[in-house]
């Protein structure tokens, strides 16, 4: 693979670590990338690191609303080459469509149904991942008349993968001042077998209003209730696979929502409607995100749990079969990663915004990474 020059890489990565939020990260990186590897349209997506599904935010460049709908439908329901889920496991999580098809892009349904009618001749897509987890995705498109994406372009975008994923991961850190969700009962949306929204309760409307801005699609229930693409993709994945699907979404107030969808079946086992529930996230729903955001190890997480329970250094050492010196080393590492100087500050920062009062041992165990 062609190697980009150090100057090009430096110019591309500048500012990633300082982007204040994901919207700014996508916008600023896109502008720099366009100068180094020109493209005509793009889709930048944050994903849920557990399953790689579309989350929020999403940035769409130079695609009209109708084009966005076709893109998302193709992603969900049309089998095609160069799948994001395959790239997420690939050694190099970046590939060009013409490259992987041997310059036969018509092998891709996405090309036939979405790209070709809009004058796009090549797509470069990438998974933004760190420590094996996908925190984002990227699609770049070039129109007819431009050269296909080159090995240099692919290598250049590859340099973005880990730094951008690392920055996206930090946005899961607790917000300094977040407001409680107003809805008490879960929000419920029902979709028919074709994916059309047929029913929604008031709680769902309230929770949808708290979600960040992004591409959305009008519904048959009225233009005043557009559905974000991450809601449609979650319901669509459940309808397509027949399996329960979920994502975590951070609201504009800094709180987390859990969206989980299930395909309903009749007495004969035939797929019918799809139900999607939106509700405030429980501790176990966001634990893995917060742990990943601060890059805590499993042992550091165990120490943090015990600190939250009020155990002393000696008690923690006895519980984990460690020396007191080793426990102090872990505590210092946790303090450094989270940016605090005391145990009380640590508990307040990690638990106040994201977790319910943690008293019983059973409740605290939801902080286990595997529980999420």
N, C-alpha and C positions, 0 to 999 in steps of 0.2 A: 504494500500500500504506500502511495506517495506520502511523504512527510511534509507537513506545512512548515514554513519557516518560523523560528522562534518569535520573530517580530509579529507575524500574523496571529500566532497563538496568543501572544501577550495582548495584542489589540482586541482580540475577541473576548478574552477572559476578564479584561479590566472592568471593574465595577460590579461583578457578580456578587461578591461577598458583601457589598454595601447596599444592594437593592432593598428598599424598605419593605416591599411586599411582592407577592407573586405577579401582580399586574405589572408593576414597574420592572421586575426581573424579565418578564417576557418581552415587554416593549423595548427596553434598552438593549437587550441581547439581540433581538430581531434586527434592530437598526444597525448594529455593528456587524452582524452576520451578513446582512444584505450587501454591505459594501465589499465583503471579502469573497462571498459565494452568492452572486445575485440570484434572486428568485422572484416569482411574480405573485405568489399567494402562499399563505402559510396558516397552519393551525397549531397553536401551542396549548397544551393540555396538562393540568395537574391531575395526578391519578392517586387512587387509594393504594398505598404500598403493599397491602395484604393481597389484593387480587388484581391490581393493574387496571381496574375499571375507571372510567372517566369520573373525575370529581370536580372541584372548582379551585381556582378560576380557570376559564378557557379564553384564549385570545384568538380571534379569527381575523385574518388580513386578506383583503381583496376578494372575498367571497360574499355574494349576495345571500340574503336569508334563504332563498329557495335552494341555493347551492349548498348551504350548510346542512339543510335537511337531508338532501340526497347523500351528502358525505357521511352523515351519522348513520343513515339507514344502510348504506353500503358496508360500513364498518361492522354493524351489528349482524346483518342478515345475509350478506353475500359472501360466500366462501371465495377467497382470493389469495394470491401469493403475497409474500412479504408481510406476514401477519405480525402485529405488535407483540402478541404473546410468544411468538417464536424469537423475535429479536430480544425480548426480555431475558431469554436464556442463552443467547448467542455469545460467543467470545467477544465479538465486536457488535454492539447493539445498534448499528447504523447500517443502512443499505439503500441503494437506489433501485427503483423498479426495473429499469432497463438492464441494469447490471445483473440482477438476480434472475431475470427471465431470458438472459442471452439475447437481449435486444428484441424480444418478442412480447411487448407489453400487453398485447391482446389476450394473453393467457390470464390476465387479471380482470375480474369482474369490476373492480373499482375503476380500472382504466376504461373499460367499455361503457360502464353506466354513468360514471361521474367525470372522469378526466377528459376523455375524448370529446364529448359534447361541449365542453367548456374550453376547448383549445389547449389543454395541458398535455404535454408529451412525456414528461418524466416526473416522478415523485421520489424525493429522498425522505426517508422516515427514520426516526431515532427514538430509542427509549432512554430516558434520563434516569440512571440508576446509581445507587451507592450501596455497598454491602449487600448486594444481591437483591435489593428491593427497588421496584420501579416507582419513582416519585413524579414522573412526568413523561409526556410523549410529544413528538414534534413531527409534523408533515410539512415539507416544502415542495412547491410545484413550479415547474418551468413550462412556459408556453411554447407552441410550435415556433420554429425558427431559432430557438436557443439550443446550445449543445446540451446533451444529457449531463447529469451530475457526474463529475469525474472522481477518480480515486482520491485526488487531493481534497475535493469538497467533502467526501465521506470522512476522510481522516480529520479534517478541520472540525466537522460537526462532532466527531467522536471525542475530541478534546473537551467539548461542552458537557458531555454526559455526566460525569462524576461531579464536577463543580456545581452545575445547576441542580442536580439532585441533592447535593449536600445543602445548598441554600434553600431549596424547597422544603427540605426536612426541618430546617430551623424554624419555619413558620408555624410548626406545630407546637412550639413552646407556648406556655401560658401567657395570655394577654395580661398586661398590668392592671387594666380596669375593664372588666367584662360585665355585661348586664345579664340578669337571669332571663330565661325564656319565658314569654308570657303565657304560652299555651300549656295547660295542665294535661288534658287528655291528648292521646296521640292523634296526629293527623292521618287521614285515610284517603287514598285515591284508588278508584277501581277503573281498570282498563278492559275493554272488550277483547275478543280473540284476535282482532286485527290491530290492536294497539291503540285504539281510540279511547280517550278519557270519557267515561260515562257518568262518573259520580265523584264528588269530593266534599269533605266536610269543612266546617268553618275553621277548625283547628289546623287543618292542612293549609288553608289559605293564609292563616297567620304565620305559620312556619315558612311557607314559601316566600312570604314577604320579607323574612329575615335573611334570606340567602343572598350571596354576593351576586353582582351583575354578571351576565354572560349570555351567550347565544341561547335563544329560546324559540319555542314553536307555539303558535296560537292553538287553542283547542276548540272543539265543537261546543264547549260550554261558554265560549265568549272570548273575545280578544283581550278582555281585562284579566284573564288568567293564563298567560303564556307559561309553558313548562320549560325549565332549564334542560339543557341537553343531558346533564348528568342524571336527572330524574328519568328522562325518557330512556337513556341507555341502561339504567339499572332495571327498570321494568322490562325493557326489551330483552335483556340478557336472561332474565327469569323466564320470560315467555318462550324464548328460543331454546333454552336448555332444560326447562322443566325443573330447575333447581333453585333453591332460595339464593338470593344475591343481596349484598349489602355494601354500602359505602358510608364514609364519614365525611360530613361537610361542615366547615366552620362558617358561622354566620357573620354578618356585618358587625355584630356586637362582640365578637370574639368567642362565643360559645360554640360547642360542638353539637351537631345533630346526627342521628343515625337514621339512614334510609334503608329499609329492607323490603324486598319484594319477593312474592311467592306466586307461582302459577297454581290457580285453583282447578280442581278436577271434579267431574261429575261422578255419579255412582258407578259408571262403567269405566272410570279411569281416563276419560278423554279430557284433554286440556280445554279450558274455557277462559274465564276471566283471569286477570292478574291483579292482585292486591298489593299496594305499596303503602307502607306505614312510615311516617316521619315522626320522630320523637326525640326529646333531649337525650343525649348520649349518657349512658351509665359509666361508672369508672372503668369497667372492663372493656368498654367499647373504644376508649381513647388511650388506654394505658400504653399500648405498643407505640402509638404515635409520639406520646410525650417522652417515653424512654428513648426512642430513636432520635428525637429532636435534640436531646442532650448527649447522645452517644454514650449512654450508660451501659456498662457491661452487666451480665447477669448477676455477678457477685455484688457489684455496686448497687444494683436494684434491690437485692436482698438486704443489704446494709441500710439502704434508704427506707425500706419498709419497716425495719426494726426501729430506726430512729423515729419514724412517725408514730410508733407505738409507745415511745418514751423510754426505751431500754437504754441503759448506760453502756459505755464501751465494754466493760467487763461482761455484762449480760449478753451483749451482741457476740462477743468472742466465744462465750460458752455455747450459745445457741448455734453458731455456725462452725464450731470446732476450729477456731482460728486463734492466733495470739492477739493480745491487745494491741501490740505494735502494728500488726497487719490490718486490724480494724481501723486504727487511726490513719494508716496510709490510704485505705479505701475512702474514709470520710473526707480526707483532704482532697482526693481526686474528685469526689462528687461535688464538693464545694467549688473547686476550680471550674468544673464543667458547667455547673448551674449558675455560677457567678454569685455565690453567697458567702457569708463569713461565719454563720452560726447555725445551729440545728433548728432553732425556731424560725429563722429566715428561710431555711431550706424547706421545711414543712409548709410554711405559708406560701412559698412560691410554687411548689409542685402540686400542692393539694387544694388550696383554697379555690382556685378558679375551675379546676377540672374534676375534683373528686368530692364525693359526699363525705360526711363525717365518718372517719375510719376508726372504729373502736374494736369491733370483734375481729378475731383472727381470721375467720372465714371471709369477712368483707375485705380485709387487707390482701388476701391471696389473689384477688382479681388483678393485682398489679403484675402477676406473672405474664411474661410476654406471650406464652403459649395460650393463655386464656382468652386472648383477643382474636 
